[in-house]
């Protein structure tokens, strides 16, 4: 069973929370981060994306950038913007985006449970991104942003969280993107800790690089302790939010392709038609798994491909992203590796089909492909099997805010 523990959070003053809390470091590029933080020195983007405080041409991995992260972090602490909670506790964290609401428990989980696959992964991490975030954790001596975890829900946990939410919240604000963030402090949390400790396994929903970097930084710090420490020091734990899987929403991760691999539009449509049922689309969004919508020459088409009986029980090959790759991208469009081929790009989450039309209708991209979202159950089945999801399979929304609750490693 994976372990969880309460922690003594470093957190913003209530009247500063909306100014401090920021989007995660990895959902915006440097210019987008700079624009979001413009005119707001309290924004936690100055901590998680300190490259915005340097000229655009500056090397984002230079040591002075990590030093700046620590300087900005210390400035928030020394100025009393971030203050210590005062005791170890858990927190309930609710996000509301439109009609969708999800409530998680903010806690710490153990690096050994990550290593021993009690916290399951479904994504490959890139060493360069791991290196960056590991250096960042060590520079701050803190986990600046939480890892997004999920689990198969337990009604007893839901009841405990609902009870905690009857109290006045610590924070309640709506961010500029329209997402409402509400946080409650759970001081009497022993029962909730016990119930969550009975969950057999946690799954990383989002934040694989944050998790891998927290594990690496924790091991680095643990090696510096006399005799390796006891295993209970703060450096052995990292920040996470645990959400029941039934509350989460995966959005479609769509594709655009630069050209038709030498085919005419008519030839490409003929190749698609040979794969299944191709019809003019009534909607740009697929209505079910196994259906794909293609934007070609300013027109939407719907293609339904029947399940392959050879792979219907295969957790990877049965995914729509795999079907698209093996039936269309590789054999028809000549894209052998979606990770490296510059002819393909990915459009995630709330940008939706409008972004596909923005890219394709002027003719800059030849085809847009609208996907049916991967399900949480599919993700967990892949993780249970010890497999890796194909690239760009899942997009979780809304995103967790960084800077609301910070876990320090000492």
N, C-alpha and C positions, 0 to 999 in steps of 0.2 A: 504494500500500500504506500503511495506517495505521502510524504509528510507535509503539513502546513504549520505555520506559526504566526501569531500576532507580531507586530513590530511597532517600535516607537517612531512614528512617521515624522518627517520634516515636511511641513505643509504651509501654504500661504495663509495670510490673514484673510478672514472671510470676505472683507470688502475689496480684497485684491485678487481673489481667486480667478475671476473672469479675465483679468489683465495678464495674470501669470500663465494660466493653462494654455498649452499650445498643441497643435497637431503633432503626431509623431515625426521624427526626423526624416523618415524614409518615404513619406507620401508626397513630399514637395521637393522640387529642385532648389538650387541655391537662390535663383532670382525670385521664385515664388515665396520662399521662406523670408527673404529680405523684404518683400512687399508686405507680407502678413505682419512682420514685426516693426514695420516703419512707424516711427513716432511713439513707440511703446518700449521703453527700456526695460520694463518688467517682464516682457514676453519671455517665456522659457525657451523660445527658439534661439535666444542668445546663448543658451547653455547647450541645447542639443544640436544646434547648427551654428557653432561659433564662427564658421567660415563667412557668415553674413556680415561680420564686423571687419572683414578685410576686403580689399578690392577684388572684383570678380576673377581677375587673372591669377590671384594668389593661390598657391598650392594648398588645397584643403586638408592635406595630410601632413603638413609641416608641423613640427613640434610646437611652434608658437600658437597654432590654432587650438591644440589641446590645452595649452597653458591658458589661453583666453577663455576656454570653457570653464576651467576652474576659477579663474578670476571673476567671471560673470556670476558663477554659482556662489562664490564667497560674498560677492557684493549684495546678492539677495539675502543671504543669511545675516551678514553684518549689519545690513540696513533694517533688519527686523521684518522684512517682507516674508521670508520663510522662517517659521518658528517650530520648535520641537513640540510635538503633541503632548508629551509628558508621561505617557505610560504605554505599554504594549497593548495594542488592540487590533481588531479587524475593522473593516469598513464595508458598507454596502454602497455600490456605485451603480446608479441607474442612468441610462441614456434613452432619450426619446427622440426619434427622427420621424416626423410625420405621424403615421399611425403605428409605427413599430417601436416597441419598448423592450429593453433587456436590462436585467439586473444581475450584477456579479458581486463576488466577494473579493475584496482586495486583501492580499495576504503575502506571506513569503513562502517559497517552496525551496527544496534542498537541491544543491548542485549534484549530489550523489544520486538522487532519484532521476535527474536528467540523464546522467551517465549510464545508469542501470536500466533505462528504458521503462521506468514507471511514469515518466513524462514522455509520451510518444511523439515522434516527428513524422512529417509527411513530405518534407521539402529538403532538397539539397541546399547547403549554404556555400557561399563563395568565400574563399579564404581572405581575399582583400577586404571584403565587407566585415568579416569577423575581426580582422586585424584592426580596422578603424574603430569599431565599437568597443573592442577590448581595451584599446588605448584610452578611449573616452571614459569607460568605467573606472579604470585605474587612475586617470587624471582627476576625476571627481571623488573617487573613493565612495561611489554611490551608484545605485541604479536609478537613472533619471526617468526612465519610462518603463511601464510594466509590460510583461509578456502576456498575451491574450490566450488564455487556456479555456478549454471546455471539458465537460464530463457528461456522462449519461445521468440525467437528473435524478435527484433523490427528493421525495416529497417532504421529508423531515427537514432537509436543508432549506427548501423553499419556505416552509412555515417559519423557521427561525429568522430568515432574512426579512420576511413580511412583517414579523413582529418588530424587528429593529427599525423598520421604516415607519413605524407609528410615532417615533420620536421626531422632534424638530431636526431638520437637516443641518449639517455643517455648511454645505454649499448648495446653492441652487441658482444656476444661471443658464442662459441660452447663448451659445457661441455665435460668431458671425455667420457660420454656415447653417444656422437654424436648429442645430442639435442642442437639446436641453440636457444638462449634466447636473445630477443631484447626488450628494454624498452624505451618508449617515455614519456616525461613529458607533461601533459595537464594542462596548466596554466589557460586558458580561458575555464572554465569547467561548468559554470552555466547552459548552455543549456543542456549539457550532464547529469548533475545532475537532471534537470527537467525531461528529457526524461526517465531516468532510474527509477525515482520516480513514473512514470506512470505504471511501470510493476507491475501487481497485486500480484505476489508472486515470491520468489526465492526458489530454491531447492538446498539442500546440495548434491553435486555430490560426493565429497570426503572430509574427514576431520571432521567427526561427533564428535570425541573426542576433537579435537581442538575447535570446536564450543561450545560444552557443557562446556569445561573448561574455555573458554573466558567468557561465560555467568556467570558461577559460580564466577570467579575471579572478574568480573565487579560488580556483586551484593555485593560481600564482600567489595570491595573498596567503593562502593556507600553508604553502611551502615555506613562507617566511616566519611562521610561528614556531616557537620552541617545540620540538618533537612533532611538528605538524598540527598541534592544537588538539582539541577534543572532538572536533566535528560539529560543535554547537555554536561556534563564534559566528558573528553576523556575516563574515565573508563567505560562509558556507551556504548562505541563503540568498535568493534573488526575488525581486518584486514581480508579482503576477496578479491577474484578475481572473477568477474562476467563474465561468458562466455555464448554466445548464444548457445542454445542446438544443433543447426544445425552444429556447428563446432566441436563438441566433439566426441570422439571415445571411446567406451567401448570395452575392449578386453575380450576374454574368460577367465573365472576362472575355470580351470580344476580340476579334482579330481584324487586321487590315493587311492586304498583300499588295505590293508595289506594282506587279505586272502579272500577266496571264501565262507566263512561261512560253511565249511565242504563239499561243493560241489566239484565234479570233474569239469574239464574244460568243458567236454562234457555236463554234467548236467547243468552247468551254461549257456552254449550257448542255450540249449534247453529251459531253462526258459526265456531267452531273446527272442528267436524266437517266443514264445507264446504271446509276448507283441505286436508284429508288424512285420515289414519287416526287417529281418536280412540278410545281405549280406556281403561278403568280401569287405572291403573298398578300393576304388581307391585312397582316400586321407585320412590322419589322421584328417582332419578338417571337421566338418559337413558343408554341403552346405546350410542348411536352418534350421529355428526353427523347433523343434520337431524331429530332427535327432541327434543322439549321436554316437560318435565313441569310440569303446572299444578296448584297447590293451590287448590282452589275449594270453599268451603262445607265445609271440614274433610275433603275427599276429594282424593286425587291422581289426575290423569288424564295419559295419555301421548298426545302428538300427533306423528305423523311426517308431514313435508311432503316430497313428492318434489322433487328438484332441478329448478330452472327451467332449461331448455336454453339460454335467452338469456343466463344469467349463470353457467353452470357453470365457465367459464374466467376469470371476473372475480374478481380477488383480494379485492375488497371485498364485492361483492354475493353472493358464494358463501358468505360467513361466516354462521354461525348467528346471530350478533348482528344482522347485516343482515337476514337472513330474518325474524327475529322483529320487527324494527322495521318492515319494509315490509309484512308480512303481518298482523301482530297489533296492535302498539302504535299505529301511525298510523291505519290504516283502521277498526279495531274499538274500540280504547280511547281514540282521540282524542289521543294524545300525539305532538305534532308535533316537539318538540325534547327529547330525553332529557337534554340538558345543563342545561336550565333549568326544565323542568316539575316543579313540586313534588309532583305526583301519583305520581311514580316515584322509587324509591330502589334502591340497589345493595348486595348482600351478597356480599362477596368471600371467597375462600380457605377457610381451615379452619373458618369458621363454618358453612358448608355448609347442608344442607336443614333441620337442626334449628333454625337461626335463622329460616328461612322459616316454619316451623311456629310458632315462638314469636311471630312478628309477626302471622301471619294467623289462627291458630286463635282467639285472643280476639276477632277481628273488627276490629282496628285497621286492617288492610290487607285489601283484598278478594281479591287474588290474588297468589300467589307463583309465580315461574317459575324452574324449575331448568334450567340450561343444560348442554350438553356442552362441555367445555373447548376453547378454541382451541388449535391445535397450533403448535409452534415453526416448522414448515415454512410454515404459513400466515402467521405473523408475518413471517418473512423474505421471503416472496414479496411481501407488501404493502410492506415496506421497499425491496426491490429495485425495485419499480415506482414508487417515490417517492410512494407514497400514505400516507394517514393512517388508522389503524385507527379504527373506530367507538368512541365512548366506552365505558369499562369493559368492554373485551374480554378483558383478560388479568390474572391475579393470580398472581404468582410466590411460591412458598413453598418452602423457608424464606427469610426475609429476612436480608440481610447485617447484621452488627453494626457500629455506629459506635464509634470510639474505640480499636479494636484496633490499627489502623495509620493514622497521620495523616500527610498530606503537607503540609509547610509551603512557602510560596511565596517563600521567600528562602533 
